[in-house]
Amino acid sequence: MVGGGQPTPGADEPPGGDAAASEIITFLGEDGISLTGREIADVGCGDGVVDLGICHRTQPSHLVGFHLELTDSPQLLRWSRRFRVGGNLAETLEFRTATVTPLAADIDASF
């Protein structure tokens, strides 16, 4: 446990993604930007826990997380259930691998 009775991040616990998702949502909201119903690309999404929090809090129409290694969706689902974010990963949440230069997406006006 760390200060405030929070579990120490480990294999079964997300590393602060909910707090990071809240900070992003608040930061954008202060400028009047809502992610609800939006198409979102997260380049360098890591373990996907921030994207999970954003999806469940803002309901974007589609969020694609890109990372050099494929995000471990089964682990993300375990975190989602354990921390009562949701029983399933959001249907609008998708993860793709990317290389250093081109993204695995057709970049157009949707992002």
N, C-alpha and C positions, 0 to 999 in steps of 0.2 A: 504494500500500500504506500501511496505517496500522500503528501499533505492533503487534509480535507477528507480523508477516508476514501480517496479514489484508488481503484486497483492499479497496480503497476502494469504498464503495457507489456504484453507478452504474446505468446502464440494464440491465446484464446481471447485477447482483448485488443480492441482497436486503439491505435496510437494517437488519440486526441482529435480524431477526424470530426467529431460532432462540434467541438469548439471551433475548429477551423472553418467548417461549413457555416456556422453561425456568424463568424467574423466576416466571411465573404458576403453573405446575404445582407448583413448590416451595412458593410462598407458600400455595397452597390445601392442599397436602399436609401442611404443618405443622399445619393445623387438622383433619386427617383427612378432607379433602374430595378425592375422586377424580373426575375428569371422564370416566373410562371408562364407556361405556354411557349417558351422560347426554345430554339435549337442551340445547344451548348456544346462546345468542343473544349476538352481539358487536355492540353498537351503536357505530358509529364505527370500523369495521374497517380503514379506509384501504386499503392495497394488498393486504391479505389474507395477508401473509406470516406474521404471528403465528398466525392461524387455521390456516394450512397446517401449521405446526410443532405446534400443539396436536392437530390431527387425527392426524398421523402418530405422535405420541408417546403419546397417550392413548386413541385410538379411541372417540370419543364416538359415540352412536347417530346424532346429527345435529348439525351446527354450521351456523348461518346467520349470515353476516356482513352487517350492514346498513351502508350508507354513502350519503352524498348523491349520489355518482357511482358508477356500476357498476364494480366491481373488474375489473381487466384480467386475466381468467383465462388467456389465452394467455401473458402475461408471467409470471404465477405458475407456470404449467406449465414454462416455460423455466427458471425459478429452481429448481423442484423437481427437474428432471432434472440441471441443472448441478451442484447441490450434493448430489446423490444422496439427496434426501429421499424421492423416489419417482418412478417412471416415469410416473405419472398422478396427477391430483389425486384426493384421497380421494372416493369416491362419497358419503360422508356430508357433504361440504363443499358449501355452497351460498352464493351471494351474491345480495343483492337491494338495490335502491335504496330509499331512504327519504326522506321529506320532513322538514322541521324538526319537525313535530308528530306526526302518526300514523305508526306503523311499518307496513310492508307485510307484516303477519302477523296472524293471528288469535291474540290474546293470551289464553291460557287456562292451565291447569295444566301444559302441556307445557314451558313455559320458566320 
